[in-house]
């Protein structure tokens, strides 16, 4: 079963064709620029925030994440003369918001680049001017997309971060090779994940692990689950559930301890999936664990 799982991951996460396409597109947007706006539409809005974290941590560009509705109605119409290039990441169920956002950015003269799964024909025709990189979604689409974004940002990194970014790129390309070991190493945490996906749960997360919380609560849960960030998680204890699944990393242990104590004080119980790795690659491993459970393991 373990070797079979590694094979499944390898087939699902083949980045060979798409990694250079995405890299070339993002390089055009960021190269020689000081600022960029990132937005995301669809089911997994956290993807845009994650890419913003990558760009700000690894490159010389300052990226700002803006929610699509805010960008459409409150920024794009009023930034004439100081327009910033916009990079949009589109995930499943995002076609309607994407249409509205691209329409506004067209009217206001913004330069736009788009990363998405294959677009409906009506969008392709109406927004043929938009530079885009299309990726296939597949059974592990969210993990594949995050891997491509992490690979891209690390490929455009500042010179002084070459050691870190080389390691990040290698991790993005070798997830299948560590898939079996990851399952063994996090066996205890997997039990908590299985329970959290089968009954009412509160799912909380630290910043880069929001994609894992989104996937668990919005796409994989067979019951009712709500995802909230750690600092406010204690406020939800007892409203939907008193059971909490927390996605964290080692570097945040001292920050989250205070909030975990507040959860316990309100009668909550915590199961923690603490990723012992770079916070920028932590969501990749968290998603691997989630997809493993979702596959019935």
C-alpha positions as CSV (number, residue, x, y, z in Angstrom):
1,X,0.0,0.0,0.0
2,X,2.8,2.4,0.9
3,X,4.7,1.9,-2.4
4,X,1.4,2.2,-4.2
5,X,0.8,5.5,-2.5
6,X,4.1,6.8,-3.6
7,X,3.3,5.8,-7.2
8,X,-0.1,7.7,-7.0
9,X,1.6,10.8,-5.7
10,X,4.3,10.7,-8.4
11,X,1.6,10.4,-11.2
12,X,-0.5,13.2,-9.7
13,X,2.4,15.6,-9.1
14,X,4.3,15.5,-12.4
15,X,5.4,19.1,-12.8
16,X,7.7,18.7,-15.8
17,X,5.4,20.3,-18.4
18,X,3.9,23.0,-16.4
19,X,6.6,24.3,-14.1
20,X,8.4,26.2,-16.8
21,X,5.2,27.6,-18.3
22,X,4.2,29.0,-14.9
23,X,7.7,30.3,-14.2
24,X,7.9,32.2,-17.5
25,X,4.5,33.8,-16.9
26,X,5.3,34.9,-13.3
27,X,8.8,36.1,-14.3
28,X,7.2,38.5,-16.8
29,X,5.0,39.9,-14.1
30,X,7.6,40.3,-11.4
31,X,10.9,40.9,-13.3
32,X,12.1,44.5,-12.8
33,X,9.2,45.5,-10.6
34,X,9.0,46.6,-7.0
35,X,5.3,45.8,-6.4
36,X,2.6,43.4,-7.6
37,X,-0.9,42.6,-6.6
38,X,-2.0,39.0,-6.1
39,X,-5.6,37.8,-6.0
40,X,-7.3,34.5,-6.1
41,X,-10.7,33.3,-7.0
42,X,-12.6,30.0,-6.6
43,X,-12.9,27.5,-3.8
44,X,-9.4,27.9,-2.4
45,X,-8.8,31.6,-1.9
46,X,-5.8,30.8,0.4
47,X,-3.7,30.0,-2.7
48,X,-3.3,33.7,-3.4
49,X,-2.3,34.4,0.1
50,X,0.2,31.6,0.1
51,X,1.8,32.8,-3.1
52,X,2.0,36.3,-1.6
53,X,3.9,34.9,1.3
54,X,6.3,33.1,-1.0
55,X,7.0,36.2,-3.1
56,X,7.6,38.4,-0.1
57,X,9.8,35.9,1.6
58,X,11.9,34.8,-1.3
59,X,12.1,37.6,-4.0
60,X,12.9,41.3,-4.2
61,X,9.3,42.1,-5.1
62,X,6.7,43.4,-2.5
63,X,3.5,41.6,-3.2
64,X,0.1,42.5,-1.8
65,X,-2.8,40.1,-1.6
66,X,-6.2,41.6,-2.3
67,X,-9.5,39.8,-2.2
68,X,-11.2,39.7,-5.7
69,X,-14.3,41.7,-4.7
70,X,-12.2,44.3,-3.0
71,X,-9.9,44.6,-6.1
72,X,-12.9,44.7,-8.4
73,X,-14.9,47.4,-6.6
74,X,-12.6,49.4,-4.3
75,X,-9.1,49.4,-5.9
76,X,-9.0,48.9,-9.7
77,X,-11.5,51.7,-10.5
78,X,-9.6,54.3,-8.4
79,X,-5.9,53.7,-8.9
80,X,-5.5,55.5,-12.2
81,X,-1.9,56.6,-12.7
82,X,-0.5,54.2,-10.2
83,X,-1.7,50.9,-11.6
84,X,0.1,47.8,-10.4
85,X,0.4,44.6,-12.4
86,X,-2.0,41.9,-11.2
87,X,-1.4,38.1,-10.9
88,X,-4.6,36.1,-10.5
89,X,-4.7,32.4,-9.4
90,X,-8.0,30.7,-10.2
91,X,-9.1,27.5,-8.5
92,X,-12.3,25.4,-9.1
93,X,-15.7,27.2,-9.0
94,X,-14.1,30.5,-9.7
95,X,-15.3,31.2,-13.2
96,X,-18.0,33.8,-12.2
97,X,-15.7,35.9,-10.0
98,X,-12.9,35.6,-12.5
99,X,-15.2,37.0,-15.3
100,X,-16.2,40.0,-13.2
101,X,-12.6,40.7,-12.0
102,X,-11.1,40.4,-15.5
103,X,-13.8,42.6,-16.9
104,X,-13.0,45.4,-14.4
105,X,-9.3,45.1,-14.8
106,X,-9.8,45.3,-18.6
107,X,-11.8,48.5,-18.3
108,X,-9.2,50.1,-15.9
109,X,-6.2,49.3,-18.0
110,X,-4.3,46.9,-15.7
111,X,-1.8,44.4,-16.9
112,X,-3.0,40.9,-15.9
113,X,-1.5,37.5,-15.7
114,X,-3.5,34.4,-14.9
115,X,-2.7,30.9,-13.5
116,X,-5.7,28.6,-13.8
117,X,-7.1,25.3,-14.9
118,X,-8.3,25.2,-18.5
119,X,-10.8,28.1,-18.9
120,X,-14.3,27.9,-20.3
121,X,-14.4,28.9,-24.0
122,X,-16.4,32.0,-23.3
123,X,-13.7,33.3,-21.0
124,X,-10.9,32.4,-23.4
125,X,-12.5,34.4,-26.2
126,X,-13.5,37.4,-24.1
127,X,-10.2,37.8,-22.4
128,X,-7.8,36.6,-25.1
129,X,-5.5,39.4,-24.3
130,X,-4.7,38.1,-20.8
131,X,-1.4,36.2,-20.5
132,X,-2.1,32.9,-18.8
133,X,-0.6,29.6,-17.8
134,X,-3.1,26.7,-17.7
135,X,-2.5,23.7,-15.4
136,X,-4.4,20.5,-15.2
137,X,-6.1,20.0,-11.8
138,X,-6.3,16.3,-11.3
139,X,-6.9,14.3,-8.1
140,X,-4.3,16.3,-6.1
141,X,-4.9,19.6,-7.8
142,X,-4.4,21.9,-4.8
143,X,-1.1,20.3,-3.9
144,X,0.1,20.4,-7.5
145,X,-0.8,24.1,-7.7
146,X,1.0,25.0,-4.5
147,X,4.1,23.0,-5.6
148,X,4.2,25.0,-8.8
149,X,3.9,28.3,-7.0
150,X,6.6,27.4,-4.5
151,X,8.9,26.2,-7.2
152,X,8.3,29.4,-9.2
153,X,8.9,31.8,-6.3
154,X,12.1,30.0,-5.3
155,X,13.3,30.1,-8.9
156,X,13.0,33.9,-8.8
157,X,14.7,34.3,-5.4
158,X,17.1,36.9,-4.1
159,X,20.7,35.9,-4.4
160,X,21.3,35.8,-0.6
161,X,18.6,33.2,-0.3
162,X,20.0,30.7,-2.8
163,X,20.6,27.9,-0.2
164,X,17.1,28.0,1.1
165,X,15.5,28.3,-2.3
166,X,17.5,25.5,-3.8
167,X,16.2,23.2,-1.0
168,X,12.6,24.4,-1.6
169,X,12.8,23.7,-5.3
170,X,14.1,20.2,-4.6
171,X,11.3,19.6,-2.1
172,X,8.7,20.7,-4.7
173,X,10.0,18.2,-7.2
174,X,10.6,15.2,-4.9
175,X,7.4,15.0,-2.9
176,X,6.6,11.5,-4.2
177,X,10.0,10.2,-3.0
178,X,9.2,11.2,0.6
179,X,5.5,10.3,0.6
180,X,5.8,6.9,2.2
181,X,8.2,8.2,4.9
182,X,5.9,11.1,5.7
183,X,3.0,8.7,6.3
184,X,5.1,6.7,8.8
185,X,6.5,9.8,10.5
186,X,3.0,11.3,11.1
187,X,1.1,8.2,11.9
188,X,-0.3,9.6,15.2
189,X,-1.4,12.8,13.5
190,X,-3.2,10.9,10.7
191,X,-5.5,9.4,13.3
192,X,-6.6,12.8,14.3
193,X,-7.1,13.9,10.7
194,X,-9.3,10.9,10.0
195,X,-11.5,11.8,13.0
196,X,-11.6,15.5,12.0
197,X,-12.9,14.6,8.5
198,X,-15.7,12.4,9.8
199,X,-17.4,14.4,12.5
200,X,-18.0,18.1,13.5
201,X,-14.7,19.8,14.0
202,X,-13.1,23.2,14.3
203,X,-10.0,23.4,12.1
204,X,-7.4,26.0,12.8
205,X,-4.1,27.0,11.2
206,X,-1.1,29.2,11.2
207,X,-0.5,31.5,8.2
208,X,1.1,29.2,5.5
209,X,-1.1,26.3,6.5
210,X,-4.4,27.9,5.5
211,X,-4.6,25.8,2.3
212,X,-4.6,22.6,4.4
213,X,-7.4,23.9,6.6
214,X,-9.4,25.0,3.5
215,X,-9.0,21.6,1.8
216,X,-10.0,19.8,5.0
217,X,-13.0,22.0,5.8
218,X,-14.4,22.8,2.3
219,X,-13.6,19.8,0.2
220,X,-12.8,16.7,2.3
221,X,-14.9,16.8,5.4
222,X,-17.8,14.4,5.5
223,X,-19.4,16.4,8.3
224,X,-19.5,20.0,9.4
225,X,-16.1,21.7,9.8
226,X,-15.1,25.3,10.0
227,X,-11.6,26.7,9.4
228,X,-10.4,29.7,11.4
229,X,-7.0,31.1,12.1
230,X,-5.3,30.4,15.4
231,X,-5.7,33.8,17.2
232,X,-9.5,33.7,17.0
233,X,-10.0,29.9,17.2
234,X,-10.9,29.8,20.9
235,X,-14.0,32.1,20.2
236,X,-15.5,29.2,18.2
237,X,-15.1,26.5,20.7
238,X,-18.5,25.0,21.6
239,X,-20.4,26.6,18.8
240,X,-19.8,23.9,16.2
241,X,-17.6,21.6,18.2
242,X,-15.2,21.5,21.1
243,X,-12.8,19.4,19.2
244,X,-10.0,21.3,17.4
245,X,-7.6,20.1,14.7
246,X,-4.6,22.5,14.4
247,X,-2.2,22.7,11.5
248,X,1.1,24.4,12.7
249,X,4.8,24.4,12.2
250,X,7.7,24.1,14.6
251,X,8.7,27.7,14.3
252,X,5.4,28.9,15.7
253,X,5.2,26.7,18.8
254,X,5.6,29.6,21.2
255,X,3.1,31.8,19.5
256,X,0.3,29.2,19.3
257,X,0.8,27.9,22.9
258,X,-1.0,31.0,24.3
259,X,-4.1,30.5,22.1
260,X,-4.1,26.7,22.7
261,X,-4.4,27.4,26.4
262,X,-7.4,29.6,25.7
263,X,-9.0,26.8,23.8
264,X,-8.5,24.4,26.7
265,X,-9.8,27.0,29.2
266,X,-13.1,27.0,27.2
267,X,-13.3,23.2,27.4
268,X,-11.8,22.4,24.0
269,X,-9.5,19.6,23.1
270,X,-6.7,20.0,20.6
271,X,-5.2,17.5,18.1
272,X,-2.1,19.2,16.6
273,X,-0.6,18.4,13.2
274,X,2.8,20.1,13.7
275,X,4.9,20.1,10.5
276,X,8.6,19.9,11.3
277,X,9.8,21.7,8.2
278,X,10.2,25.1,6.6
279,X,6.9,27.0,7.0
280,X,6.9,27.8,3.2
281,X,6.9,24.1,2.3
282,X,4.8,22.9,5.3
283,X,1.5,23.2,3.4
284,X,2.8,20.8,0.8
285,X,3.3,18.1,3.4
286,X,0.0,18.8,5.2
287,X,-1.8,18.4,1.9
288,X,-0.1,15.1,1.3
289,X,-1.4,13.8,4.6
290,X,-4.9,15.0,3.8
291,X,-5.0,13.5,0.4
292,X,-3.7,10.2,1.9
293,X,-6.6,10.1,4.3
294,X,-9.1,11.2,1.6
295,X,-8.0,8.3,-0.5
296,X,-9.4,5.9,2.1
297,X,-6.1,5.1,3.9
